[in-house]
Amino acid sequence: MRAPSTRELLDVWERGLASPPERWALLLLAAACPESPPEELARLSVGERDARLLTLREWAFGGGFTSVASCPACAERLELSFEAGDVRAAPPRGAAAAAGPHELSAAGHEVEFRLPDSRDLAALAGLDDAADARRVLFERCLAAARRGGEEVAAAALPAEVLDAVSEEMERLDPQGNVRLSVECPRCGHGWQALFDICSYLRGELDAWARRLLREIHLLASAYGWRESDTLALSEWRRRLYVQMVNG
C-alpha cells in the first residue's frame, strides 16, 4: 500500500460522490493498492479494510482527530479530540490473518463462518431493521452449521449461536467495531461512542477536495494556470500562492 497522489485523491473524491460508503472505501483502497485486484480488496474483512483506511488517513491528514458527540443523557454537545492510536485496535493473540473460515462451538452446534467484508455491508443497504440486518449478515457469513453431525439450516439455528458468532467476529476483527469511551462533563454520564473511520475520512476528503478546487479556481483566475499546473505544486507552495493572491 502507498499514499495516493493529490491527483489520485481528487479522482477518488469525484468518482465516489454518488457511491455508497462501501464502494467509496474500495475506490480509495484501489488507488492506494494498485497491485491488488479489486475483488481481493472487496474480500478484506471490515476490520482489515478499516485498518488500511486509518493508515491512509494518517498519511493524508495526520494522526490527530477531532469529532463531536451528543450526550445521550442530557444532549450536551461535546467536542472529542483523540489520536490514531486511540482507535487502532490490536489484533487478538493467535487470531488467523485470513478472513476465514473460522470454527466455533455454541449451544451444541458446530459452526464455520468467515468475517464480514465490504460486499456484505453493501448487501445490508436498505435494511432499516437492525435485527433483520444482523440475521442477513450472519447468513451471508455462515459457511456451515451442524448438530450431532447433521447439517442445520441458518434459519433453524438458535439465537445463542448467532450471538456467539457475532461476539467471536468482533474478537477476531476488532478494528471493524471501534468505540471510544466518553464521559459527559456536564452530567457525568459515560457511554461508548462508535467511531467509523470510513465516514470520518470520507467527510474529510470531501472538505479537502472542495477547498482544493476553490484554490485551483483562484489561481487559474489570477495566473491563467491549468489544473495540472496547480496540482503539480506542493501543498506549501500552493497555499503560499493563494495567500499572495488574497493579499
N, C-alpha and C positions, 0 to 999 in steps of 0.2 A: 504494500500500500504506500502511496506517496501523496504529497499535498497537491491538490489540483491548482492550476494556474488561475489567475484572475479571469481570463477569458473563459476557461472551463467552468468556473463557478457561476459566471454570468449566464452561460449557456444552460447550465443545470437549472438555475432560477427560472429562466424563460420557458424551458421545456416542461418544467414542473408546475407552472402556475395553475393549470387546471387538473392536476393529478392528485389522487388521494394520497394520504401520508405514506402508505406502504410503497407505492410506486415512486414517490418523490425520493424516499430514502434509497431505493435501489438505483435511481438515476445518479445520485451523489456518489454512492459506492462504486458504480461503474466508472465514473470519472477518476476516482482515486485508485481503482484496482483494474486498470486496463488489461492486465494479464489474466483476469478471472472471467470466465464465461458468465453471461447474465443469469443462466439457470443455476449456476453454482452459488452466486450471491443470493438468489432467491431462496435457496435451501439453508442459508445460515440461520441458526436459531435466533430468536428475537434478542436474546442477551448478547450473542456474538455480534449481531448487527449493531446493537446499541453501543457496545464497547468500541466498535470501529467509528461510529458516529461521534462518540465522545472524544476520541483521539483526533478526528478531523476538526472538531470544534476547537480543541486546544491549538492546533496548528493554525487555524484561520483567525481566531479571535482571542486566544489566550486561555488561561486556566481559571480565571475568576468569573463567577456567575452572580447575577442579581435577578430576583424574581419577586412576585407579590403573591400573597395568600390572604384569604379572609378567615378569621377565626370562626369555626362552626358553632361556637357557644355564644359569642357576643357580637359577631360580624365586624370586629375590629380589622382594619386593613393593615397588613404587615408587609414590610419590605425585608426580603431574605437575601443574605449575602453568604456565599459558600464557594468552595474550591472544587476543582475536578476530582480531587482525591476523596472528597466527601460523598461523591455519588458514583465512585468507581468501586464496584463490588468485587471482592476477591473470590475466585472460583473455589468450590468446596474441595477439600482434600480427597484425592482418589477418584474424582469425577472424570468420566470419559470425555475426551476432547470432542468426539463426534456427537452429532445431534441424536444418534440412536442407532439401533433400537436399545432401549433400556428395559430392565425387568423389575417387577415389583410383586410382592405377595401381600394381599389385603383381603380381609373378610372371607377367607377361604378360597380366594381366586388367585390365579397366576396371570399376570398381565404383562404384555410387551407394548411399549409405546415409544414414540420419538418426541423430541421437543418441538414446540410451535415455531413456525417461521413466518416470513412475510406473506407467503401465499395463504396461510391460514388466517392471518389478520385481515387480509383482503376479503376472504370469504365471509367474514363476520359483518362486513359493511351492510348497513340497513337493518341489522337486528337490534331493536331497541330494548328488548327484554334481556337482562343480564343472565338469567338462568338459561334462556334459550341459547345465548351466545356461548355460555360455558359448556353446554352439552354438545353443541356443534363442534366446538374446538376439541373437546375430548374425543368425539367420534372420528374426527379427521386425523388425530394423532395416534389413535389406538391401532396397533398392528395386530394383536391377537389377545384373546381372553379365554381362559379355561378354568373349569372347576372339576376336580377329580378326573382330569384327563379329557373331559368333554368340552368342546367349543361352546362358548357363551356369546350371544349377540350383544353388541354395545348397549342397545336399549334395555336389555334384561339385567344389566349389572346394577347392583345396589348403589345407593348414594355414597356409602362408605368407600367404595372403590374409587369413585370419581374424586372424592375428597382426598384420598391418599395419593392418587396420581397427580392431582393439582399441587399438593404440597411437595411431592418429590420433584416435579418440574421446576418449582421455584427454588428448591435446594440445588438442583443441578445447573440451573441457568439464572443465578441471582441478578445478573445485570438487566434482565428483562422485566424486573419489577422492583425498581429502586424507590425508596421512600426516605424522606427527611423527617427527623424528629423536630417538631416545632412546639414552642410554648408561647402562649399569648401573654405579653407583658401587662395587659390591661386586666384580664380576669384570671390569669394563671392556668387556663385550660391547655392541656397538651394533646397533640394528635400527630399522626403520621401522614405527611403530605406526599402524594405521588409526584415523582419527577419523571417527565417524559422528554428525553433528550431529542427525540425526533421532532416533536412540536416546538421545543425550545429553539433548536438550531434552525428549523425552517423559518421561524419568525425573525431570527437574527439575520439570516441570509436575505430575506425579503427586504428588511430595512436597509441592509448594506447595499443591495443591488439598486434600490431606488435612489439612495444617496449617490452612488457611483454614477448612475445615469444623469442625475442633475449636474454633477461635476463635469461629465463629458459634454453635456449641452452648454454649460457655461464656458468651457474652454474652447469649444468649437465656435461659439459666438464671438469670443474675444480674439482668437488666433487663427480661426479657419482650419483647425486640426480635424483630421478624421478620427473616428472612434478608435481605430487601431493605434493611432499616434498616442492618444491619451492612455490607452491600456498598456502600452509599452513602457510607460513611466513607472518608476517605483511609487509606492503609496506616499512616501515622504515628499518626493518632488511634486507629485500631483497636488497634494494638499498645499504646498507652498505656492504653486501657480494659482490655485483657487484663491488663496489669501491675497495675492497681489492683484488679481482681477477685482476682488471685492473691496480693494483699497484698505 
